[in-house]
Amino acid sequence: MSDRGFVIWFTGLSGAGKSTIAEKLEPVLRERGCKVEQLDGDVVRTHLSKGLGFSKEDRDTNIRRIGFVAHLLSRNGVAVICSAISPYREIRDENRAMIGDFVEVYVKCPIDVLSERDVKGLYKKAIAGEIKNFTGVSDPYEEPLNPEVVVETDKETVDDSAAKIIAKLEALGYLTPAREGAAAS
């Protein structure tokens, strides 16, 4: 176990699986001796960023706030899991520069699969023009250029994705590799 904090930054379209994988990852990190906090984009919007809309400026402010809190936690030895669409590359890169110990995880999933998964019907409404500024449909989403990890939730299970992230955290020195025979996830 290390007292070194770090940030796992999940980015991807709405419904891609960011929060689901984060929920799977948290107990694994705790079992490995990490102090863990999750910063979920929807929860942060309700509390820290209440009142912000979905303009580019408001989205940037929201992601900067998440990044600042993650920075404070990680510099105090916490493993921080951030799950937010964070559509703009520039703001993710700003957070990476501020935080330093930053592991970007691109949760990739095609729009047609997301639309099928979408129980609220938001993608169908956005595609029909009923919802404005919907990321990935009527508002841009800039894919990461060099994420540390890419998980493809239309092709992998949640366990596979979590295992891939744990392996990368071990390779980067944020986690001590699990003992032979011990469960990795």
Contacts in CASP RR format, 6 or more apart in sequence:
PFRMAT RR
TARGET T0000
AUTHOR 0000-0000-0000
METHOD contacts of the structure
MODEL  1
MSDRGFVIWFTGLSGAGKSTIAEKLEPVLRERGCKVEQLDGDVVRTHLSK
GLGFSKEDRDTNIRRIGFVAHLLSRNGVAVICSAISPYREIRDENRAMIG
DFVEVYVKCPIDVLSERDVKGLYKKAIAGEIKNFTGVSDPYEEPLNPEVV
VETDKETVDDSAAKIIAKLEALGYLTPAREGAAAS
1 32 0 8 1.000
1 33 0 8 1.000
1 34 0 8 1.000
1 176 0 8 1.000
2 173 0 8 1.000
2 174 0 8 1.000
2 175 0 8 1.000
2 176 0 8 1.000
3 77 0 8 1.000
4 77 0 8 1.000
4 101 0 8 1.000
4 174 0 8 1.000
5 34 0 8 1.000
5 73 0 8 1.000
5 74 0 8 1.000
5 75 0 8 1.000
5 76 0 8 1.000
5 77 0 8 1.000
5 78 0 8 1.000
5 79 0 8 1.000
5 80 0 8 1.000
5 101 0 8 1.000
5 174 0 8 1.000
6 74 0 8 1.000
6 79 0 8 1.000
6 80 0 8 1.000
6 101 0 8 1.000
6 102 0 8 1.000
6 103 0 8 1.000
6 169 0 8 1.000
6 174 0 8 1.000
7 67 0 8 1.000
7 70 0 8 1.000
7 71 0 8 1.000
7 74 0 8 1.000
7 79 0 8 1.000
7 80 0 8 1.000
7 81 0 8 1.000
7 82 0 8 1.000
7 95 0 8 1.000
7 99 0 8 1.000
7 100 0 8 1.000
7 101 0 8 1.000
7 102 0 8 1.000
7 103 0 8 1.000
8 22 0 8 1.000
8 25 0 8 1.000
8 79 0 8 1.000
8 80 0 8 1.000
8 81 0 8 1.000
8 82 0 8 1.000
8 103 0 8 1.000
8 105 0 8 1.000
8 165 0 8 1.000
8 169 0 8 1.000
9 70 0 8 1.000
9 82 0 8 1.000
9 86 0 8 1.000
9 92 0 8 1.000
9 95 0 8 1.000
9 96 0 8 1.000
9 102 0 8 1.000
9 103 0 8 1.000
9 104 0 8 1.000
9 105 0 8 1.000
10 18 0 8 1.000
10 19 0 8 1.000
10 21 0 8 1.000
10 22 0 8 1.000
10 81 0 8 1.000
10 82 0 8 1.000
10 83 0 8 1.000
10 84 0 8 1.000
10 105 0 8 1.000
10 107 0 8 1.000
11 18 0 8 1.000
11 84 0 8 1.000
11 85 0 8 1.000
11 86 0 8 1.000
11 87 0 8 1.000
11 92 0 8 1.000
11 104 0 8 1.000
11 105 0 8 1.000
11 106 0 8 1.000
11 107 0 8 1.000
11 144 0 8 1.000
11 147 0 8 1.000
12 18 0 8 1.000
12 85 0 8 1.000
12 86 0 8 1.000
12 106 0 8 1.000
12 107 0 8 1.000
12 108 0 8 1.000
12 109 0 8 1.000
12 141 0 8 1.000
13 85 0 8 1.000
13 109 0 8 1.000
13 111 0 8 1.000
13 114 0 8 1.000
13 135 0 8 1.000
13 136 0 8 1.000
13 141 0 8 1.000
14 85 0 8 1.000
14 114 0 8 1.000
14 122 0 8 1.000
14 123 0 8 1.000
14 134 0 8 1.000
14 135 0 8 1.000
15 109 0 8 1.000
15 114 0 8 1.000
15 117 0 8 1.000
15 118 0 8 1.000
16 107 0 8 1.000
16 108 0 8 1.000
16 109 0 8 1.000
16 114 0 8 1.000
16 153 0 8 1.000
17 107 0 8 1.000
17 109 0 8 1.000
17 153 0 8 1.000
17 158 0 8 1.000
18 83 0 8 1.000
18 84 0 8 1.000
18 85 0 8 1.000
18 107 0 8 1.000
19 40 0 8 1.000
19 42 0 8 1.000
19 83 0 8 1.000
20 158 0 8 1.000
21 105 0 8 1.000
21 107 0 8 1.000
21 151 0 8 1.000
21 153 0 8 1.000
21 158 0 8 1.000
21 161 0 8 1.000
21 162 0 8 1.000
21 165 0 8 1.000
22 38 0 8 1.000
22 40 0 8 1.000
22 81 0 8 1.000
22 83 0 8 1.000
23 38 0 8 1.000
24 158 0 8 1.000
24 159 0 8 1.000
24 161 0 8 1.000
24 162 0 8 1.000
24 185 0 8 1.000
25 81 0 8 1.000
25 162 0 8 1.000
25 165 0 8 1.000
25 166 0 8 1.000
26 36 0 8 1.000
26 38 0 8 1.000
26 81 0 8 1.000
28 162 0 8 1.000
28 166 0 8 1.000
28 184 0 8 1.000
28 185 0 8 1.000
29 36 0 8 1.000
29 79 0 8 1.000
29 81 0 8 1.000
29 175 0 8 1.000
30 36 0 8 1.000
32 175 0 8 1.000
32 176 0 8 1.000
32 178 0 8 1.000
34 78 0 8 1.000
34 79 0 8 1.000
34 175 0 8 1.000
35 77 0 8 1.000
35 78 0 8 1.000
35 79 0 8 1.000
36 78 0 8 1.000
36 79 0 8 1.000
36 80 0 8 1.000
36 81 0 8 1.000
37 73 0 8 1.000
37 78 0 8 1.000
37 79 0 8 1.000
37 80 0 8 1.000
37 81 0 8 1.000
38 80 0 8 1.000
38 81 0 8 1.000
38 82 0 8 1.000
38 83 0 8 1.000
39 66 0 8 1.000
39 67 0 8 1.000
39 69 0 8 1.000
39 70 0 8 1.000
39 80 0 8 1.000
39 81 0 8 1.000
39 82 0 8 1.000
39 83 0 8 1.000
39 84 0 8 1.000
40 83 0 8 1.000
40 84 0 8 1.000
41 62 0 8 1.000
41 66 0 8 1.000
41 82 0 8 1.000
41 83 0 8 1.000
41 84 0 8 1.000
41 85 0 8 1.000
44 62 0 8 1.000
44 65 0 8 1.000
44 66 0 8 1.000
44 69 0 8 1.000
44 84 0 8 1.000
45 52 0 8 1.000
45 62 0 8 1.000
48 65 0 8 1.000
48 66 0 8 1.000
48 69 0 8 1.000
49 58 0 8 1.000
49 61 0 8 1.000
49 62 0 8 1.000
49 65 0 8 1.000
52 58 0 8 1.000
52 59 0 8 1.000
52 61 0 8 1.000
52 62 0 8 1.000
53 59 0 8 1.000
54 133 0 8 1.000
54 139 0 8 1.000
55 133 0 8 1.000
56 88 0 8 1.000
59 87 0 8 1.000
59 88 0 8 1.000
59 91 0 8 1.000
60 88 0 8 1.000
60 91 0 8 1.000
62 84 0 8 1.000
63 84 0 8 1.000
63 86 0 8 1.000
63 88 0 8 1.000
63 91 0 8 1.000
63 92 0 8 1.000
63 95 0 8 1.000
64 91 0 8 1.000
64 94 0 8 1.000
64 95 0 8 1.000
66 82 0 8 1.000
66 84 0 8 1.000
66 86 0 8 1.000
66 95 0 8 1.000
67 82 0 8 1.000
67 95 0 8 1.000
67 98 0 8 1.000
67 99 0 8 1.000
68 98 0 8 1.000
69 80 0 8 1.000
70 80 0 8 1.000
70 82 0 8 1.000
70 95 0 8 1.000
70 99 0 8 1.000
71 95 0 8 1.000
71 98 0 8 1.000
71 99 0 8 1.000
73 80 0 8 1.000
74 80 0 8 1.000
74 99 0 8 1.000
74 101 0 8 1.000
79 174 0 8 1.000
85 135 0 8 1.000
85 141 0 8 1.000
86 92 0 8 1.000
87 135 0 8 1.000
87 136 0 8 1.000
87 139 0 8 1.000
87 140 0 8 1.000
87 141 0 8 1.000
87 142 0 8 1.000
88 140 0 8 1.000
88 142 0 8 1.000
89 142 0 8 1.000
89 144 0 8 1.000
89 145 0 8 1.000
92 104 0 8 1.000
92 144 0 8 1.000
95 102 0 8 1.000
96 102 0 8 1.000
96 104 0 8 1.000
101 174 0 8 1.000
103 148 0 8 1.000
103 149 0 8 1.000
103 165 0 8 1.000
103 168 0 8 1.000
103 169 0 8 1.000
103 172 0 8 1.000
103 174 0 8 1.000
104 144 0 8 1.000
104 146 0 8 1.000
104 147 0 8 1.000
104 148 0 8 1.000
104 149 0 8 1.000
105 147 0 8 1.000
105 148 0 8 1.000
105 149 0 8 1.000
105 150 0 8 1.000
105 151 0 8 1.000
105 165 0 8 1.000
106 143 0 8 1.000
106 144 0 8 1.000
106 147 0 8 1.000
106 149 0 8 1.000
106 150 0 8 1.000
106 151 0 8 1.000
107 151 0 8 1.000
107 153 0 8 1.000
107 161 0 8 1.000
108 143 0 8 1.000
108 150 0 8 1.000
108 151 0 8 1.000
108 152 0 8 1.000
108 153 0 8 1.000
109 152 0 8 1.000
109 153 0 8 1.000
109 154 0 8 1.000
110 154 0 8 1.000
111 123 0 8 1.000
111 136 0 8 1.000
111 137 0 8 1.000
113 153 0 8 1.000
113 154 0 8 1.000
114 123 0 8 1.000
115 121 0 8 1.000
115 123 0 8 1.000
115 124 0 8 1.000
115 127 0 8 1.000
118 124 0 8 1.000
122 131 0 8 1.000
122 134 0 8 1.000
123 134 0 8 1.000
123 137 0 8 1.000
125 131 0 8 1.000
125 134 0 8 1.000
126 134 0 8 1.000
126 137 0 8 1.000
126 138 0 8 1.000
127 137 0 8 1.000
129 138 0 8 1.000
131 137 0 8 1.000
131 138 0 8 1.000
132 138 0 8 1.000
133 139 0 8 1.000
135 141 0 8 1.000
148 168 0 8 1.000
148 172 0 8 1.000
149 164 0 8 1.000
149 165 0 8 1.000
149 168 0 8 1.000
151 160 0 8 1.000
151 161 0 8 1.000
151 164 0 8 1.000
151 165 0 8 1.000
153 161 0 8 1.000
156 164 0 8 1.000
159 185 0 8 1.000
162 185 0 8 1.000
163 184 0 8 1.000
163 185 0 8 1.000
166 175 0 8 1.000
166 184 0 8 1.000
166 185 0 8 1.000
167 184 0 8 1.000
169 175 0 8 1.000
170 176 0 8 1.000
170 177 0 8 1.000
170 178 0 8 1.000
178 184 0 8 1.000
END
